[in-house]
Amino acid sequence: DIFYDVLNEAKASDRIFIVSTHLVSEMAHLFDDVVMLNQGKLMLEGACDTLLSKAFILRGEQKTLSDNHKHMRVLETKQLGKTVALKVIIEDLSVLQTLKNKAIDIEPLSLQALFIALTKEAASHA
């Protein structure tokens, strides 16, 4: 707790801190910018708020979501019957309204969940 308090206070100054951690959920509120490396490969880089504004979990009918795959980068897929849950990055956020109109549940993806999904995606392509 003391470490997080000191780091949070120091964040107000014009300093740069590089933090390497697997405890992303505990630290996410402190991050301005994020760089994710996986086995030496750059997986993700940018302002934390910007990255999270494009990361979602989508739940709904498989056909509806598969019809809109071209508008998103699918990181992970879980299926149960006709329903599917996708962890995605969407660059063109205008597609969200289309998905909402088609009864797709949309939930923000946490930074930790985003990192885990990107790591799984990289492992599946290895």
Secondary structure as GFF3:
##gff-version 3
##sequence-region A 1 126
A	DSSP	alpha_helix	2	10	.	.	.	ID=ss1
A	DSSP	alpha_helix	24	27	.	.	.	ID=ss2
A	DSSP	three_ten_helix	28	30	.	.	.	ID=ss3
A	DSSP	beta_strand	33	38	.	.	.	ID=ss4
A	DSSP	beta_strand	41	47	.	.	.	ID=ss5
A	DSSP	alpha_helix	48	52	.	.	.	ID=ss6
A	DSSP	beta_strand	55	61	.	.	.	ID=ss7
A	DSSP	alpha_helix	62	66	.	.	.	ID=ss8
A	DSSP	three_ten_helix	69	71	.	.	.	ID=ss9
A	DSSP	beta_strand	73	80	.	.	.	ID=ss10
A	DSSP	beta_strand	83	89	.	.	.	ID=ss11
A	DSSP	alpha_helix	95	101	.	.	.	ID=ss12
A	DSSP	beta_strand	105	108	.	.	.	ID=ss13
A	DSSP	alpha_helix	111	124	.	.	.	ID=ss14
###
